[in-house]
């Protein structure tokens, strides 16, 4: 690798201009040393309004046109405005360019070179690592250090140094000082003043004026200096600090835990939002090198070296047309980000990364874009701002800002690749004249908005009640007229990606479109006001096994045991608002929907008994014999009225919400607690049915408890309103862009809430038909400029009604005031997006769980068991939480399919045994204790004596029948199942044939690869060309 010298141009110059004028020196360096010169441009455009002071006089006077000229800072007294950004750009170029060894600066560039040398010194070589020498041409040292340099060093490097301290530093770096006898801008006396900061400066005076001398004699002087430096390169060049710096830190300051966590969280979220555009530039170490998910940037996956640096590619939306593409530059451009240690309390360092020339991307355009980025960051001080900054950059291009960036005389500058297309010139001129024209969503009365919200719910109920093609069954391409499946579920059949498979037992969701896997099954979100009992419900459902703030592992590790600090852990609880701040995520058990399993059919168990078969299960059964399935439950912070405006979670992460496209929602999901729900397919609204708390979760006096203002049914209205307004404001804030780009843009914004465009189009079609029938307005999505707030509320309400159907957990039913309230609510269902309500006491069920988990923990620790414990009254077993979760799952009407290896014995696929004994979703020891003490059965592979999961079968070596179950969304095919089982290694080879049956004992029938799966073929055997060892029979 060739060594490089960083060349810093002067005021009102560019890197290319200075480098071209030093061509003789450049060639000599390459010839004699194989060194290269790298001359970057300053990030700042020179402005004619800049105040010229002595040391910042123009270093180039070639013509009056200054549109291309650059400056490293703008002077304001003794403040070098923009210095910090210039340092960031050069640090990044230095670190990324590799093998830089020196800096050469001319005039203002020399002043900057000196500042960089000082920075290198005070950081003990951490800044501009490897710097071995500095050359000053027309440098000056007869002025004070800039006032903001101390501030920058404090904020970026954590060192408390005053301006006076910086001026006392003596630099041991080899230095060469070149000055001109006839230099009237920077006289030799100013250059000599700079030499006093260096221990052994080398001076050279040429007979010329204010320029870089490159005649033959001059070049020899440079080469002699380089030879002297090169001969000493074996010596250490890391400078020693002066005495005044002995107590400072030796490296850049590291962020504290809170800032570091925020920075890493934003990086992880951005990598999900922009998976194809995000690129990590700083160093990081993957914790598990064997992990195939190399694009996982979470703290659980890797450690980071600070400061964190990355880039995000800016590019048009995939669905934009030719005219919209012409609003973007001809080549790729990215935003480079570096975090200061105290980000987000301060703005990040930002720069533009591209390889376009001035004709393709002019300096005016660059500065215009940088101004947009600076404004976006300034508005977000105190919170993560990169997403908003990226969207601001996109909006700059999409609104014609790049096209309309003007030259110094105010004329519109048309990029070459646009101007060449004369047939569109009129249109482009129109965009340039009014690039920021805004279309405002027309206002509506509160009455109309309320009416439109109700109309949206009416539309949603209709969509959720639609019958799938799955309901009639398809066998070998023919409809089976008499067969029905699980029923409804609405547009849940649509999903992002090619298809998704929920494996209960393995509990893995396979999204073959992205080739990723995540431990999650039918994600369910808990919503409700503070102190309604959400965390209590969560603890009762998960047996206190939670993973705060993340998805993934749940109950059991490989030996079936929970970590000792998890078995009685759980979501935080307290009788006041906002006990939960970060979301609690954990696996819980839920009974399979009634009628969804073959054993639910009358007489099916008799068939098993007669054939001496043992009915199996991966997650156990409850006291009613219902098969338990795994479900991922997320409990987020409690809501209060106005949470969509930032109330509730400390107003910490609310400002300028943007939601565009299928990926963009993920960051909103990360930063705003409401967005935690976006992962969910169905919601459970936990309601304080006692009426003993107000809307913000505060207790009310006993004489107020029957007030209509505290009726629990009011909670249903405002909680849903929070969700509606959240989405409404996300979209309304960019309504001008929606109108300009039409239906496709609107669909794309709704697709951001983790739904496919086909789902959103179904909702739009239903809304359009409804409006045509009720209001006589046709093709409303072709006339978005005529919409008012009511129209958008109707669409949002319909979308959320289908996207987030709700079940109600009518909590605290054991309190005297609850009975009437619960009856009132049930009598009005469906209402406010809720379809079913279950009365329960989460506190009582949590006490039950705590009691039996505690017993299990003591027994496991060697304490004597409670053999004389009073038996459980089967009539009083608490099942409310399970019943509520079952009701929530039933709203979605999932399709349950049972893969088997034999259609007579229904034995499981041996390739799936690993998932039934080692998967993270399996119930842990404490949950199994609760399950069995409640009269249920443990999972098939649970060894009660050893208290572990074991792959061996102990009951007469009879393999459990129908052990495994796949939980699928309606519309899935046999081939989907085949590909999923093949992907996890349960099957190999190519598909040959399959056979299926509806009930135990039914004669299997041939099944096509492309048949939809449903109740008619839920017991399924798939045969392939390549058999595993266990398939050779």
N, C-alpha and C positions, 0 to 999 in steps of 0.2 A: 504494500500500500504506500502510495506517495504521500510525503508530508505536505501540509498545506499552510498557507499564510492567509489570515483573514485581513482583507483590505477594506478600510472604512472610508467612504467618500466624504467630501466636504459639504458645506451648506450649499443648497441649490445645485446639487449635482446628482448623479446616479452612479451605482456601482459599475455598470457597463461603460459609462463614459470615462470614469477614472481609469478603469482597467485598460481600456483601449489606448489611453494616453501613456500608459506604462508598458507598452507592448515590448519594447526592447529589454526592459528589466525582466518581464515575464518569460521571454524566450531564453534569456541568460540563466534564470533560475532553473528552468526545465533542463537546459543543456548541461549545466555544471552540477546541479544538486538533485535533479528529478523532483523538484518541488513545484507545487501548483499555487496559483493565486485564486482565491475565491472572494468575489466582491459583491455582497448582497446589497439590496436597496434598503434604505430606511423605510419603516412602516408609515411615515408621515409625509404628506404632500406639503411642499412649501406654499405658504399663503402670502399674497402681496400685502396683506394687512399685518403681517408679523412685524414687530418693532425690531429694527436692526440696531444692534449694539456692537461695540468695537470687535469683540471676539466672535461675533456671529455674522460678520459681513459676508456678502455673497462670495463664494469661492469659485464661481464660474459666471461670467457675464456674456455668454454666447447668445446674443439676441434678446429681444424683449419678451419672447414667449416663455412663460414659466409654468405652463400646464404640466410639463413632465418632471419638474424639479422636485427634489426630495430634501428633507431636513431631518436630523435625528431628534430634534425637540423644538418646541416653540417657547421662546423666552418670555417670562412674566416676572420682571424684577430678577431675583436670584433663584427663581424656581424654573427648572427645566421641564416644562410640561410635555409629557410623552416619553421622558427618559426611561421610565420603568418598562414601557412597552418595547422600546428599542433594545434594552438589555435582554428582555425575554426572547425577542426574535433572534438576537445574536447568540444567546445561550443555547437556544434550540438548534440553530445552525451549527454551532460548535459541537454539540453533543451528537447530533445526527450525522454530521459530515465525516467525522472520524479523522484522527491523526493530525489535527491542527497543532502547530507548535509555536506560532508567532502571530503578532498583530502589527499591521502597518496602517497608520491613520494620517490623513491629510487634513490640516486646518481643523474644522469642527470635528472631523473624524479622529484627529489626533487628540482632541480634548476628550472624546469618548473613549479612545484607546487608553488614556491615562486613568479614567474612571474605572475601566474594566481591569486594569492592572491593580488598582487599589482594591477592588472587589476581590480579585484573585488572592491578594495578600491577606485581607482580613478574614477570609473564609479558609485560610490554610490550604489553598489550592483546590478547594472543592468547586468553586466557580472557575470556569475555563481551565479545567484540569489539563495538565500537560503544557501549559503556557511556558515557553522558554525565553522569549525575548519580545521586545516591543520597539517599533520604529516610529518616531514622530517627525512628520514633515510639516513645516510651518506650524508647529505646536505652540501653545501658549500656557504659561503657568502663573501669570501675574493677576490672577483673579481668584475669588473665593470658590470653594467647592459649592455645588448647588445645594440649596436648603433641603430639597426633597430626597437627596441621596441618603441621608441618615434615616429618614422615614422608610425608604425602600429597604435598606439593610436590616432595619428592625423588623419590618413586616415579613420580608421574604427569607431572612436568614437568622432572625432572632437575636441580633446583637445590638446592644445599646451603645452607639457611638455618636458623639456630637460632630458637628461640622468641624470644630476646632481639632478634635481627635483625628479626623481623617486628614487634615492638613499637616499633622505632625508625623505622619507615617513616612518612613524611609524605605524605599523599594530596592531590593537586591537583584531584581531582574536585570539582565543585560539590556541596555537601551542605546539606541542611536538617535541623535537629534539633528535633523537636516533643516537648515535655514537659508534664506536668500538675502544677499546683501542689499538688493533693491526691492525687497518685499515691503510695500507700503501698507498692506493690510495687517500683516502680522510681522512687525519688525523683529530683528534678531534678539533684541533685549527681552521680548516676551518669550522667545524660545529658550533663551538662557535661563529665564526664571523657572521654566519647567524642569530644567536639568537638576535643580537643587533637590528634587524629590527622589533622585536615583543615586545609588551609591557610587557606581563607576560608569557614568554616562560617556558615550562616544559622540563627539560633536563633529559635524561637517557643514561648512559654509560654502555655498555655490554662488556664482556671480549673478544669478538671475533674480527673478521676482517671486510672485506668489504662485508657485506651481511645483509639481514633483519633477525634479531634474532627472533626466534619463539619457543624457549624452554619454558617450563611451567612458569618459573619465568619471562621470557620476556613477555609472553602473559598476565600475570597478570598486568604488568605495563601498557600495552595498554588498558586493560579493565578498570583499575582504571582511566585512562585519559578519556575514553569514559563515564564512570559513572559521572565524574565531569562535563563533557560537557552536558550530558543528564540531569543532575539536574538543570542546568541553561538554559535549552532550552526555558523556558517561557519568558526569557529576550530577548530583541531585539538584533539580531546579525548583523544588518546592520551597517557597520563601519562608523565612522565619519571622514570626510576628515581632513587632516592636514591643517595648516594655509596657506601653499603655494598653496592649491588647492581651496580656497574659491571662486575664480572667474571663475572656470571651470563649464561647463554644467553638469547637474545632470543626464543626460541620454545619450544614444548613439546618435550621430549626425544624424539628419534627412536629407535626400537628398533635394536639392532645387527643385523647380517646374519642371525645365527642365529635371533633372536627374530622378526625380520620374516618370514623364510622360513616359520617354523612358523605364524605368524599367517595368512599368505596361503594356505598349504597347507590350513589348517583351513577358511578361508573357501571355497576352491575345492571342497573335499570336501563341506562343508555345502550348497553350492549344488546339488551333484549329489544329495545325499541328500534334500534337501527342495526340489525344483525349484519347486514351487508355493507353498511357505511362506516361502522365503528372500527377503529384500529388503535390498539394500545401501543404507545410509543415508549413508555418508561418500563423499567424492569419489574418483573413479578415472577414468583415461583409457584408452580402448581403443587399443591400439597400432596396429591396422589398422582404420580407420573403415569400410572396405569389407567387413569380415568380417561375414557375416550371423549368426554365432553370438554374439549380444550377451549370452547368458547364460553365456559362458565366463569364469569368474572366476580362472583360473590366472594365474600370474606371466608365462607366455609370451604371454598375451592382453592384459594390461592392467597399468598401474602404479597404485599406491595412494597415497593421501594418509593419513598417520597422524595421529591414532589412527584405526583402522578401526572403524566402527560399522555394525551391521546388526540386523535383527529377524527372528525366526522365528515364524510363526503356529502356535499350538497348536490342534489340532482333532482330533475323534474319528477313529478308523480308518474307512475307507470301508465296511467290512463289518460295522460294529457295528449292533446292533439298537436298537429304540426305547428299551428300558429303559436300555441303555448310553449312549445319547445324552443321557438325562436326568441323567446324572452330570456333564455339562458345563454351563458357563454358557450363557445364552440368546443371547449375542452373542460376536463374535470377540474373542480375546485373544492377544496376542503377547508374546514375550520380547525385550526390547531389550538388546543386548550392545555394550559398548565395551571395546577392549583397552588396558590400560596398556602402557607401552613395554616392560616386562619380563615381560609375559605370555608363557608360562604359568608363570613362576616365582611369580607371584601370581595371585589370582583375577581374572577380568574384572569390570567394573562391569556390573550387571544391573538392569533395571527391568521393570515390567509396563506394557504398552501396551493400552489399551482405552477405550471410551467408555461404559461401564456406570455407572449410578448406584448409590447405596449399597444400594438394595433388590435390585438385580440382582447386585451383586458387593460384598459387605460388606467392611468394613475387616478384620474377623476373618479372613475368607476370603483376603483379599489378603495379610495377614501370615502366615497359615498356609502359603500357597504360597511366599512369599518365604523363609520358614524352610527349606522343602524345597530350594529352589534354593541357598541358602547352604550347607546341609549337603552337597549334591551337589558343589558347587564345592570345598569344603574337602577333600573326600576325594580330589580329583584334582589337588591342588597339584603343580606340576612337570610337568604334561602337559596337552595339550589336553583341555578338560573340557566344552565346550559340548554335544556330543552327549549325554553322560551327564546334563547338566543338563536338556536338552529331554526326555529319556526320564523323568527323575525327575518333571518337571512332568506329563507324560502319565500316569505311574503315580499321581500325586496325584489326578488327576481320575478315572481308571479305577477306582481302589480306593475311591472315595467320599469322598476327603479333602475335596473342596469342599463336599459335602453336610453333612459332619460337623463342619465348622468351627464352633466354639461361640462363644456370646456370653460376656460377662464373668461371668455367674452359672453357666456350665457347661451351660446348656440347649442342646439341638440347634437350630440355626437352619435352617429349611427354606426354600430359595429359592422365590420366588413361583410361578415357572413349573413347579416340581415339586409344590408343595403344592396347587395348583389341581386336580391330577389325582388325585382321591381314590381312584379304583379301583386305584391302584398304591401307595397310602400304606403298606400293611403291608410291602410289599417294600422300599420306600425306607427305612423305619424300620429294617429288619433290616440294610441296608447301612450305615446310620449308626451302629448299635450296634457292629458289628464290621467296620469298613472295611478293616482291615489283616490280616484273617484269612488265614493262609498255609497252602497245601497243599504239604507236603514230598514230594518224589519218594522213594519207598521205596528203601532201600539194597539192594544185591545183593552177593553174594560175588564175588571176583575170577574164580572159575571160571565162574560164570554169565555174567558180563560177557564173558569170552573166548568162551564158547560162542555168545552172542548176536551178537557181532561176526562170527563165522564164518557164522552163519545169515544175517546181512545180506549178506555177500558172495555166498552161495549164491543169494539172491534177486536180487542185482544181476546175476550172471552170466546168470540166466534172462532178465532184462529186456533185457540187451544182446544176447542171442541171438535176440530176437523179430524176426520178419520184418515189414517195413513193407508197407503196401499198394503202395508203390512197387515192391516186388520183383517183382510180377506184371504191373505196368504197367496203365495205364488209357488207352484210346484212344477218344475221343468217348463217354465214359461206359461203355464195354464193357471187360471184363477181357481182356487178351491172354494166354491160358492158357500159351503156350509161352515167353513172354519173361520173363527175369529181369534184375534190375538189379544194383547193386553189393553187395547183400546186407544186412548187419546195420547196427548203429549204435544200436540200442535207442531209448530215449526222447530221443535227441538231436533228434528231429523237433520236439520241443516247445521253444518259445523265447519269451522275453518280447517283446511287441510284435506287430504284425500279421504281419510276416514279416521275414526277414533275407536279404540277398543278398550273397554274397562275390564280388567281381569281381576275378579274377586277371588282372592286366594293369593294371586300374585300382586293384585292391586296395582297394576301398571297400565297407564294409558299410553297406547301406541299411536303416534301421529306420524304416519309414514310419509307425509308430505315433507316433514322436517327431519325425519329420522332421529327423533329424540324420545326419551322415556322419562316419565315423572311418576312418583308414587302418589297417586290420587285417584279416587273413584267418586263419580258424581259429586263434585265439590258443592258443598252446601254452606251458605253464609248465614250467620246469626246477626240480625239487626234488632234495633230497639233503643229506647231511651235509656239514659243512665239509671242504674239501680233497678232495672226491670227484672234482673235475674239472669242475664245472658251468660255471664261467667259461671254462675252456679249451674245453669243448664249445661254449659260446656263441660264442666268438671264431672257432672253426673253422667254425661254421655260418653266421655272419654276415660272415665275412671282415673281422673287426675293426671293422665299422661298427655302432656301437651309439649309442643315445640314452639315457643314464642317467636313470632315474627318470621316464620319460615314454613315452608312446606316440607314434606318428606317424612322421615322416619317416625314411627309411631310406637306401637306397643312393645314389640318383642325384638330382641336381638337374636343371634343364632342359637343360643341355648334357651330361648324362650323367656328370658328374664329381662325386666326393665332395669335400667340403671338405678342404682340405689337412691340417687337424688331425684328421680322422676316418679317413683312408685307412689309417693304421696305429694307430688308436686301439683301443678295445675294452674289454671288462670287465677290471677289475683282477684280478690273479692273484698268489697267494703260497702257500707251503707251510705255512700256518697257518690256523686258523679265522677266519671272518668277514672275509675280504678284501672280499666284497661286502656292502655295507650297504643302500644304496638299490638298487632293482631296475634291472637293465640291460634295455633293450627295443630290439629291432632286427628288421629283416626278414632272412629267410634264404630260401634256395632248398630245395625238397624235390621229389623225383621224384613224379609223379602215381601214385596207387595202380595196381597192375597191372590191366590190363583196363579201366580207366576211360576211355581215350581211343580214338577211332575208329581211329587209326593203329596201335593195338596188335593189331587183328584181322589174322589171316593173309590175305595178298594185298592188303591195303588200300594199301600203298605202291606196289605194282605199278600199281594203278588210277591213282594220281597221276602216276606216271612216264609211263604210256601217254597220259595226257591233257596231258602237259607242264605239270603243276602242281607248284608248290614248296610243301612243307609248312612252315607258319610256326609261330612261337611268340613270345610276348611276353617270356619270361624265359629262353629258351635251352633246351638239352638237354644231358644228361650223356653220358659216353662210351658208355653202353648205348643211347643214343637215346631215353631217357625224357624226356618233357616235364617241364620244371621249373615248379613253381608257387611262388607267394610265400606265406610263412607268417610270422606275427608271433610272435616268440620272446621270452619274458620269463624272465630269470635273477634270482631273488631271493636274499636272504641265506641262508646255510647253516643247516640245522636241527641242533639237538642235542636229546637226550631232555629233556623238560620245557619245550620252547619254548612250548607253549601256556600255560604258567604264567608266561611272561615271560623265560625264559632265552634266551640266544643273542644277540639284538640289543640287548644292554645293558640289558634290562629297562626300556627307555625309554618304551614306549608300551603297557604292560600294566596294566590295572586296570579293573574293572567293565565287562566287555564286554557290549554290548547289541546284539541283532540282531533286529529286528522289521520285517516287511513287505518288499516287493520293493525299496524304495529304501534301507532302512536299512543294508544290508550294505555299501554303497559306502564309508561312512566307516570301518567296521571294516576294509575292504579297504585304506583309506588309512593308518590308524594302525598296524595290526599287520602285520608282514611276512608272516605266513602268509596274510593276506587278499589279498596281491598275486595269489595263485593264482585268486581268484574270477573274474578276467577270462578264465581259460583254459577251453577246451572239452575239452582232453586234456592229460595230464601226461607228461613224460619224467622218470623217476627215474634220475638219474645215480648209478651205484653204483661204488664203488671195489672192483673185482673181485679186486684183489690180496690183500685181507685184511691189508694192512700199516698200517692205521690203526684207531684205536678209534672208538667211537660219536661222539666229539666232534671227530673229524678229526685227532687227534694221532697221530704216528707211533709204532709199537710196535717193540720190539726184535726182531731177527731170530729169536730163539729163541721168541718168542711168536706168530709169524705163523701158525702152524698151529692155534692155539687156537680151539676152537669158539666162544669168546666173541667172537672177531673175524671169524667167518664172515660174508661179505657178505650172506647171506640174512637175518641178524638185522637188518640195516639196513632191509630191506623192511618188517619188522614194526613197528619203532618209528617209522619215518617215517609210515606210514599211521596209526599210533596217535596221532601228533601231530594229524593232520587230524581224526580221529574225536573226540578229546577237545576240540579247539578248538570244533567245532560243538556237541558234547554240553554243554559248560559254558555256551556262549551261551544254549542253550535251557533247561537245567536251572536257571539262575539266575533264570528268570522262570516257573517251573513253576506257581506259584499262579495267575498270570494265564492261562496256557494252560488249566489245568483249569477256571477260571471261564468262559472264553470258548469252550472246546471245540475241535473239529476245525478249524474255520475259522481260529482263531488259530494253531494248530500249523502248518497248511499255509502260512499267511502268513509265519511265521518261516522256514520252509525256502525259501519263494519268494524270500527275501532274498538267496539265493546265486545270483542272476541266472538263475533258472529260473522258468518260468510255473507257475501253479497246476495246470494240466493235467498237467505233468510230475510235480509233487509228488503229486498225487492218484493217478497211476498207480503210483508207488512205494508209497503208503499202501495202495492196494488190494491190491498184491502181498504186502505185509507182513501185512495182515489175513487174506488167504487162507492164507498160510503158517502163521500162528499158529493159525488154526482147524483146519488139517489136522494140525499137529504137537502142539499142546497142548490142542486142544478148546475154546479160548476164542473166543467169537463176538463180533463187533462191538466189537473192543477200542478203537476210536477214540471210541466212545460212552461209554466208562468209563475216562477218562484218570486219574481219581482213584485207580484200582487199579494203575496202572503202577508198575514199579520201574525201577531204573537199567538193568537188563538190557534191558527193553523199549525204552527210549529208545536205548540203544546199538545194538540191532538195527535200528531205523529209521534212525539216523544212518549206520550202516555200509552199509545198502542204498542210501540216498540218495547217499552219496559214491561208492559203487561204480559207480553209473550216471552220476553227475555228473562224476566225475573218473577215468575209466579211465586206466590207466597203461601205458606202454611202458618197458622197462628199457634204459638205455644202460650195458652192462656194460663199464665203462671200464678202461683199463690192461691190456688183454688181451695186450699185448706183454711183460708181466712174467711170469717163470717160475711164480709161485705162482697165477696167474689161471686157468689151464686147468681144473683140477679144480673150482674154485669155480664157474666159468661153466657147466660141464656139470651140476653139482649143481642150480644154479638153473633152468636150462632144463628139466631133468627134472621139476621140480615145478610148472611153470607150468600153469594160472594159479594165482597165489598172492598173497595180500595185496593184491588189487586190480590186480595186474600181469598182462597178457595175453600179452606177447611180450618176448623179450630179444635184443638184438643186441650181439655182442662188438665192441669197437672200441678204438682208441687215439686219444683226442681230442688228445693232445699231438702225436702224429705228424702228424695231419691239420692241426693248427694250424701246425706247422712248414712243411708244404706250402703252406698259404695265405700265411704270412708271406713265404716265399721268393718266390713269384710275384707277390705284391702289391708287394714291394720292387723286383723287376725292373721292373714296370710304372711304379712311381713314378720310378725313375731314367730310364727311357726317356721318360717324359712331361716330365721336367726337361731333356731334351736330351742325356743320357748315351748312349754307344753301346750298342746292343743286343747281347745275347749270342748271336750267330749260331752260334757253335760249341758251344753248350751241349748237353750230352748229352741225347738224347731220353728221354722218360719211358717206363719199362717199363709197358706197358698192363696187365700182370698184377699190378702193385703199386700201381695207382692207389687212393688211400684213399677209400673210399666208405662207411665205417661210419657216419659222422654222417648222411649223406644217407639211408642205408638205415634208420637208426633213426627219423629223422623221418618217412620214408615209412610205416614200421610204425605209428607213432603216429597219423598221419592215417588210415590204413586202418582203425583201430579204430572210427572214427566213420563210415566208409563214406560220404563225401560224394557228392553227385550232381554230376557234371560235365556242363555243357551248353555247346554251342559255337554261338553266334549267328552267322549268316552273312547275306550280302546276296544270295547266289545259290546255289541248290542243285545247280548243275552245276560251277561253278568253286570253290565254297566260299570266295569272297573275303569279307573282313571288312566289317563295317559301317563306312563312312568316318567316321561320327560318333564312333567309338571310337578313331580314330587318335591323338587327343590323349593318351589314357590309355596307349597303347602306346609313346609316345615321351617323355612328360613326367611320368609318375607317380612318386611318391616310393618305391614299392616296387621299381622296376626295379633290377636289379643294377648296381652301380657299376663303374667301370673296373677296380678291383682284383679284384672278384668275377668279372668276365668273363674276366680274365687267368687266374685259377685254373681257371675252367670250360673254357676252350679248351686250356690246357696239360694238363689232365687228359683230353683227347681229346673234349671236348664241343663244342657249337656255341653261338655267341653269339645273342642275341635277333634277331629278323628285322630290326628297325630300327636295329641297331647298325652304325655306320659305322666299320670298323676303321681306316681311313686317318686320318680326322679325330678318332677317339676320342670321338665324340658320337652321340647318338640323332638320327636324321633321319627325317622322315615320307616322304621320297621313296624310291621303289623302284628299285634299281640293276640287279637281275638280269633284264635283258630286259623290264623293266616288268611282270613277272609278279607279280601281287598274291599275298601269302602265303595259302595255303589254311589254314583252320581256325586262324587266328592267335590268336583270343581264346577264352577259356574262362571260364565262370561257375561258381563253386564254391557249391553250394547245400546246404541241409539237407534231408533227406528230408521229403516232404510238401509241397514247393513246387510251385506250379502255373505253367502257361504265362503266366497273367495276372500273376503275381508278377514274372516276367522282363520282361514288357512294361512294367509300371509302373516297374521299376527302370531299364530302358534309357531310358524316356521321361524319368525324373527327372534323369538325367545328360545329357540332350540328344541321345542317340544315336538316338532315335525321336521323332516328333511326331504329333499327331493322335490319332484314336481307333482302337482295335483293329478290324481288318476280318476277317482270317483268318490262319492260320498253317499251316505244313507242317513235318513233321519226318521224320527218318530215323535209323536206328541206326548204320549203317556207311557208309564211303565207297563210293560207287557204287550204294547202295540207292535204289530209287525212292521219292521222298518221298510221305508220306501226309498227308491233312488232319489237323489237330490242333485240338481244341477249346480255347477260352480257359481252361476250367476243368480241363483234363486235368492230372494229375500229370506231372511231368517225371522222366525216368529214362533208362536205357540205351536203351529202345525209341524214344525221340524226342530223343536228346541233340544231334543236329545240327538246328538250329532256325532257321527263317526266319519272321519276323513282318512282316505287311503292315498299313499304317495308312491312314487317310483323308487325312492331310496329309503330303505328301512333301517332304522336304528336297531341296535342289538335287541332291545325289548320288543321290536316289531316282528322279529323272525319267529313265526309260529307255524 
